[in-house]
Amino acid sequence: MKTQSTYLLICTLLCAVFPVASHADLSLNPLKIFGKDKEFANVVPTQAEQRASFDLYQEGKGAQQKGSFSKALRRYKKITKDYPHTDAAPNAFARMGEIYRDTRKWDKSFDAFQAIIDNYPAYPGFDETLARQYELAEALMGGARGKILWVLPGFKNYDKAKEFMEKVYDNGPYSKTAPLALMNLAKIAQKQKDNDAAIDALDLLVNNHSESLLAAQAHLQLADIYASLVKGPTYDQGATLEAINYYEDFLILYPDSPLVANAEKSLVRMREIYAQNKLITADFYYTYRRNQRAALNFYNETITVAPDSEAAKIAKAKIEAINRGEKPTGTFRNPFGQ
């Protein structure tokens, strides 16, 4: 009996504190009980709210033009807090982003622009907002400094620039700024000696933005990165093959590029390394395994890979020697040690 009375008392108190929801809103939303409702996108502002926010915006704009940034920010913040569903709200966030940018508060500026993207997807200035975010990221890449550190020598904040660039791409993966963001992410990754991240960014660029003016550069950059990973003919040739493929793709897709000569020269070098690898393998089978069939296959592959290389000349001579019946001079090695 005591337990039942206690239960009824609790229910009565809850009803007093939180009135019963109407039939139109039976679901309990924790945001509506304990805080401000964040779902304002579908709220239709009243005429009075529109007017109040417009007046505040005009006051903030006037203060901003006079250089009174603190006063302007107070007006804009009041709009975003009290009238977030009005037409003036996204413009207020944009103005806040401009003020924070001009006062070198990069994080606050970026966050203000991000608020537009997160809360106002139909905002007419969406592309321009992305562009402003991209400019902030690019500024940090170039050594932009915060207000407190303006007297110190510039340094490139690659970590923060990377964070901003990644967000720019996530916000608009098929926007005009997307290829630029990916190219800069690749540059940052290379500066930080993270070839895997650079390859991932460039791969997205060439596959998802093949129409971009940066696609040709991305193809060549991918080839160059893989070429830089090549250690020589005696090592694994995975990177060599990737470099060859990207150089070949570049030459096929962009025959009129001014970088064709550089690509052709690099392709010849990669093919020579790969041909040397084939030659070494062929010599191994010919000299140490006494397997002429396997040796001939690899000698022929050497010639196919780079027909004008020094390795190809040696391979041709070895094939002629085999055809004459000459025996190798090296010591035979049984693969199973018996």
C-alpha positions, 0 to 999 in steps of 0.5 A: 500500500505504501509503495502504491502511494509513493508511485502515485505521488511521483506520477503527480509530481511529474505531471505537474512539472511536465504537462501531458503532451498534446495528441499531436506531439506524443513522442518524448524528445529529451531535447524538448524536455531538458533544453531548447528544441534544436529542430528549427529548420521546419519552424515558420517564423512569425512576421514579428520575428522576421522584423526583429531579426532583420532590425538586429541584422541591420544594426550589426551590419552597420556596426561592422562597417564602422569597425565596431566588431564587438557590437556587431557580433552581439547583434548577430549572436542574438539573431542566431540564438533567439531567431535561428529560423528567420531569414536573417539567421544564416546571413548573421552566421556568415557575417560572424564568420567574416568578422572572426576571419578578419580578426584571425580567429580561424576556428571560430570563423570556420565554425560560423560558416559550418553552422550555415552548412549544418542548419541551412542546407537550402541557403542560397549562398551554400557554394560561397560558404564552402569557398570561404571555408576553403579559403580559411584552410588554404590560409592556414596552409600558407602560414596564417597566424592567430591574433595573439601570435601575429608578431611571431614568424609564420608557420604552416599549421598543416594539422589544422589545415588538414582538418579544415580541408577534410571538412570542406570535402565532406561538406561538398564532395561534388562541389567546385571546391572538392577537387581543390580540397583533395589536391591540398590534402595530398600536398599536406600529406606529402609535407607530412610524409604520409604517402598513403594519405596523399594517394587516397586523396589523389585517387578520389580526385582522379576517379570522382572528378575526372572533368576537373582541371586538376585531374591531369596533375593528380594523375601525374602526381600519383605516378610520381609518388609511386615512383618515389617508393621504388627502391630498385630492381632487386626489390618488390615491383608493386610500386614500379607497376603502379607508377608505370600504369599512372604514367601510361594513363596520363599520356593516354588521357592528356596527350596535349599536356605540357607535362607529357615530356616529363611523364615520358621520361619518368615512364622510361625510367620505371620501365627500365627498372622493371626490365632489370627486375625481369632480367635478374629473375631470368638470370636466376632461372638460367644460371642457378636453376638450369631452367631454360624455359622459365629463363626464356620467358623472363628474358622475353618479358624483359625485352617486351617491357623496355625494348630499347633498354640496356637490359633488353640488349642483355636479354637478347644476347642471353636468348641467343646463347641459349639457342646456341646451346651454351651452358651457364657458368654459375653453380646449380642450386636445387630449390629444395636443397637436395 
